[in-house]
Amino acid sequence: MDLRREAVRLRDELQATLHVPAKIRWGGFGELTVTVDGRAVFSKRQVGRVPEPGEIVRLVQSAR
């Protein structure tokens, strides 16, 4: 899986669905962590997979 492509897809999904600015910060070793207001709402390292389409939007909405 191309993690960079996945990160761009997630950024675009957040911006289009929630109308919030989203940035990509590259971590090492294939890490992918999504933070909202300084809190991690998803961590690939913790769950062992990339998020499903729509999953991050749901997590961000519930974190607000």
C-alpha positions in Angstrom: 0.0 0.0 0.0 1.2 3.5 -0.8 1.0 5.3 2.5 1.6 8.7 0.9 -1.3 8.2 -1.4 -3.5 7.2 1.5 -2.5 10.2 3.5 -3.4 12.5 0.6 -6.7 10.8 0.3 -7.4 11.3 4.0 -6.4 14.9 3.8 -8.7 15.5 0.9 -11.6 13.7 2.5 -11.3 15.8 5.7 -11.1 19.0 3.7 -14.1 18.2 1.4 -16.3 16.7 4.1 -15.6 18.7 7.2 -14.3 21.9 5.5 -11.3 22.0 7.8 -7.7 22.6 6.9 -5.8 19.4 7.1 -2.0 18.9 6.9 0.1 15.9 6.2 3.2 15.4 8.4 5.3 12.5 7.4 6.5 10.2 10.1 9.0 7.5 9.9 8.5 3.7 9.5 5.1 4.0 7.8 3.5 5.8 10.7 0.1 7.5 10.2 -1.4 9.4 13.1 -4.4 11.8 12.8 -4.6 14.5 15.4 -7.4 16.9 16.2 -6.8 19.8 18.5 -3.6 18.2 19.6 -5.2 14.8 20.4 -4.6 11.7 18.4 -7.9 10.3 17.0 -6.3 7.6 15.0 -2.9 5.8 15.1 -1.9 3.2 12.5 0.7 2.0 15.0 -1.9 1.3 17.7 -4.5 -0.4 15.5 -2.1 -2.0 13.0 -3.9 -0.9 9.8 -4.8 2.2 7.7 -8.2 3.7 8.3 -11.1 2.8 6.1 -12.7 5.4 3.9 -14.9 7.7 6.1 -13.5 6.4 9.3 -11.4 9.4 10.1 -14.3 11.8 9.3 -16.4 9.9 11.9 -13.6 10.0 14.4 -13.0 13.7 14.0 -16.7 14.4 14.2 -17.0 12.5 17.5 -13.9 14.2 18.9 -15.4 17.7 18.4 
